[in-house]
C-alpha cells in the first residue's frame, strides 16, 4: 500500500479517466471516502491467515451425454434459415 492517502488530485485523475466532471466539494468528499476505503484494506491486511486445508467437496453432478437434435429439428421453428443455418438480422 502507498503511505500517502488518496488526495484530491487522485480523485480528479480518476474522474478524468471516467470522463466525469466533479465540483470541488464532490472531489473533497470522494477523497475522504477513498481514504476510508484504503484504511479498510489496511485493516484487512492485519487479519491473520488460517493454515488449514479446506474440506473441498465436488457439488457438481457428473456430466451425462444425451442425444442432441438433428439439424432439421433444430431449424424447424426458425423464422429464417440459409444453407442449413439460422439466419438473423443484419448487424450494421
Steps between C-alpha positions, in 0.01 A plus 500: 500500500601853450594705805328808360121517513298557185474874453287731290743473207449121497123546500521750214722256305252213543211731410684609186559138400130430554410822313303629798491866596517554877475823695747577779262394779445160339873454445565564871221261597637223275854556627378438855311190387809366317704547816240304700502219243880477511482485882261204470750321276778562751276350769450192282878464468514458878265199501704185572510226242356160582729206428267213430387318193140551412280193482402537138218293360394489138137610500456470126321205350689288249452587133247289318492461126164537329399471140495844337265645241549437133563803285145483365351480850704797617396714205132401482373803699746755364347800326773498235772257403770509237703204378405293806581773758301749705475838330479809716463868429789689344717685749605843386 
